[in-house]
Amino acid sequence: MGADLRLASEHRCFGGTVAYYRHDSQVCGGEMRFAVYLPPQARAGKVPVLYYLSGLTCTEETFLIKAGAQRLAAELGLMLVVPDTSPRNTGIEKEDVDWEVGTAAGFYVDATSQPWASRFHMFSYVTRELPELVGRSFPARMDREGIFGHSMGGHGALVCALRQPGRYRSVSAFAPISAPMRCPWGQKAFGTYFGPHTEAWRAWDTTELLRSGGSRLPPLLVDQGTSDKFLVEQLKPELLREACEQSGQPLTLRFQDGYDHGYYFVSTFMADHLRHHAAALTA
Ligand SMILES: N[C@@H](CCC(=O)N[C@@H](CS)C(=O)NCC(=O)O)C(=O)O
């Protein structure tokens, strides 16, 4: 472990280890938290890295206690890296008044509008600073990275991949916010983090990135519950399908009958997603 990491807790899990860390982030200007699952194979050598980006209101712990990913990650030899969903305790006025912006709602973008631009740089954090830290602190194969996420984190995974074509070997999402510019969650967050000029928002919207950049990602796997209360107003998977069709991006979009938005849904289809990533990361 690097000297720059502070270990908060460590737990044996399916022969590997779940550990929670804190460190001083340069790009976010203060303390950040993340979690790592090291599979048993990491004791013998380097293993591929799969980043999971969580949704609104989550912490770095939510996925590891609710998604049930560790058993299969241990079998497949995948390292799981789970960042927190935003900086916390920044002192920014109103950071904690609304669950849709601020704390636990970083949206995996680099804010340009003050006061958020002083701390909310989650894109640079999850794509640059955190991977660098992981690469020098753990037995990680940094030439084999995959990324996935849920809801706000599904949007984050897709945008991180689309902004860096060729970087991630595998990409998937659970109930992603597919077109943030065209839904209330995204409009509120982007207005807060980038200001009112919507032209600047396009660089952070999956459907806009697909439309302007074309097919640039490995085949996508996306699962969406049909009883998800956010489906129609916030998530809009039909816009993702349309953008993928227009740009020639391969997409497997599965509607799962009767599933809602929460971790009972995520955990049900977790194995399919882990196998989707392992096929690309361990080949
Ligand atoms: N607080 C919101 C729900 C927020 C929510 O559903 N968050 C999702 C991600 S967008 C989640 O994973 N929550 C944590 C959990 O289910 O444990 C509400 O009032 O409806």
The ligand as a Gaussian input file, in Angstrom:
#p B3LYP/6-31G(d) Opt

LIG

0 1
 N      -33.352000       9.109000      -2.654000
 C      -33.981000       8.813000      -3.919000
 C      -33.502000       7.531000      -4.480000
 C      -32.053000       7.565000      -4.812000
 C      -31.657000       6.312000      -5.481000
 O      -32.498000       5.506000      -5.933000
 N      -30.380000       6.086000      -5.559000
 C      -29.917000       4.901000      -6.227000
 C      -28.932000       5.299000      -7.300000
 S      -29.643000       6.480000      -8.408000
 C      -29.220000       3.990000      -5.268000
 O      -28.492000       3.120000      -5.671000
 N      -29.422000       4.196000      -3.951000
 C      -28.731000       3.464000      -2.922000
 C      -29.366000       2.189000      -2.503000
 O      -30.348000       1.749000      -3.111000
 O      -28.842000       1.597000      -1.554000
 C      -35.491000       8.803000      -3.788000
 O      -35.944000       9.444000      -2.889000
 O      -36.168000       8.218000      -4.626000

